[in-house]
Amino acid sequence: MFVHIGNNYIINDKDIIAVFDIDNSSISVKTRNYLNKAEKDGNLINISTDIPRSFIVCSKKNNKNLVFLSQLSSATLQKRIEKEKGDLIL
């Protein structure tokens, strides 16, 4: 199944490791360090045209994780992931 994560980006739900709320999780220094490292390594993709509300950690075949910043809330993304109507969720 595929999940629309905002701004015409669609990812395979099998690649999703975790979805985080930016406001709640960025309080932690460890989370900020993780996001900074992902950006420094070129693994952070900002798909948000507005202030990001969540970030999605995805696995890739090259053993590196990609992190997507999305303007969609983590609750909205969670509902899209859990929804089982068809192969494409928009």
C-alpha positions as CSV (number, residue, x, y, z in Angstrom):
1,M,0.0,0.0,0.0
2,F,1.1,3.5,-0.7
3,V,0.6,6.6,1.5
4,H,0.4,10.2,0.4
5,I,2.5,12.3,2.8
6,G,1.9,15.7,1.3
7,N,2.9,17.8,-1.8
8,N,2.5,14.9,-4.3
9,Y,4.9,12.6,-2.4
10,I,3.8,9.0,-2.1
11,I,5.8,6.4,-0.2
12,N,5.4,2.7,0.3
13,D,4.0,2.0,3.8
14,K,6.4,-0.9,4.1
15,D,9.3,1.6,4.1
16,I,7.8,3.6,7.0
17,I,9.7,3.1,10.3
18,A,8.0,5.8,12.3
19,V,5.9,9.0,12.2
20,F,6.6,11.8,14.7
21,D,4.9,15.0,15.7
22,I,7.5,17.8,15.3
23,D,6.2,19.9,18.2
24,N,6.3,17.1,20.8
25,S,9.4,15.3,19.6
26,S,11.7,18.2,18.8
27,I,11.8,19.1,22.5
28,S,14.3,16.4,22.9
29,V,18.0,17.2,22.2
30,K,18.4,13.7,20.8
31,T,15.7,14.2,18.2
32,R,17.1,17.6,17.2
33,N,20.5,16.0,16.8
34,Y,19.0,13.2,14.8
35,L,17.3,15.6,12.4
36,N,20.5,17.8,12.1
37,K,22.5,14.7,11.3
38,A,20.0,13.6,8.7
39,E,20.1,17.0,7.1
40,K,23.9,17.1,7.2
41,D,24.1,13.6,5.6
42,G,21.6,14.6,2.8
43,N,18.9,12.3,4.1
44,L,16.4,14.9,5.1
45,I,13.8,15.9,2.5
46,N,11.6,18.8,3.2
47,I,8.3,18.3,1.3
48,S,6.5,21.0,3.3
49,T,5.6,24.3,1.7
50,D,4.6,25.5,5.2
51,I,5.8,25.0,8.7
52,P,6.4,21.2,9.0
53,R,4.1,19.5,11.5
54,S,5.5,16.0,11.4
55,F,8.4,13.9,10.1
56,I,8.5,10.4,8.7
57,V,11.5,8.1,9.0
58,C,11.7,5.6,6.1
59,S,14.1,2.8,5.5
60,K,15.9,2.4,2.2
61,K,17.8,-0.5,0.6
62,N,21.2,1.1,1.1
63,N,20.8,0.9,4.9
64,K,20.3,4.6,5.2
65,N,17.1,6.1,6.6
66,L,15.4,9.0,4.8
67,V,13.5,11.6,6.8
68,F,10.6,13.5,5.2
69,L,9.4,16.7,6.8
70,S,5.6,17.0,6.1
71,Q,3.1,19.8,6.6
72,L,0.5,17.1,7.5
73,S,-0.1,16.2,11.1
74,S,1.1,12.9,12.6
75,A,-2.5,12.1,13.3
76,T,-3.5,12.5,9.7
77,L,-0.6,10.4,8.5
78,Q,-1.5,7.7,11.0
79,K,-5.0,7.6,9.7
80,R,-3.8,7.3,6.2
81,I,-1.4,4.5,7.1
82,E,-4.1,2.5,8.9
83,K,-6.7,3.0,6.3
84,E,-7.1,-0.1,4.1
85,K,-9.1,1.2,1.2
86,G,-7.4,0.4,-2.1
87,D,-3.7,0.5,-2.9
88,L,-3.4,4.3,-3.0
89,I,-4.5,6.6,-0.2
90,L,-4.9,10.2,-1.0
